[in-house]
């Protein structure tokens, strides 16, 4: 007996899709290969002159853009070779457009000398327990605070080092700011004692000049002593370098007690300079 025809039984085998099928993107190389591949029964040449023109895809557009960038880089390299053939320097800072120019590289240059001498020395003086990274972090906070601070107000009774930049330009160069502050308050001499030469077991005090590095070490030691004596304003990893930066600003403005230490040391050296003519010092090297 033949089956009974019914429209509902015929539609039961159909599947209904609510959304269309997703079209997966085709790679540009595959599309180009399919475009230039002819059929076996086609005797005509169906390969287009430019296969990329028959394919439009975002990936192909990015490929073309990358290829154009590579061509531009090659053109730049050829331009540098052309400048070198004419006897010009293709890596001239003026040609490259650097604002301050490239640093001069010498044969004996060391990567440790990339910082200033004062910044490097003060960083080593800030280091505790061999933690150089923490000292460098503190130095970065100090220099940033000096850069963002307003111009200092200089006192006439406590002038800065002769030849220092004007106070309006100090925040523009924090390394020079730090150098001027330390060199201005650094002592020129120290007091050396010779035991038993003054008579009665007393030491003979004599003023002795000191080199630049020792002067800066003494000055920054005074600054650290002043910072440690002041009460803390809070806790945090940046509180100590901020207090050091504020003390450096106080030194430049003449408000720090470090100036008094320097003045007392120079007064004592002036009072003891007569001991240099002592006959007992003829056989000794004072420096």
Order of alpha helices (4+ residues) and beta strands (2+ residues): alpha-alpha-alpha-alpha-alpha-alpha-alpha-alpha-beta-beta-alpha-alpha-alpha
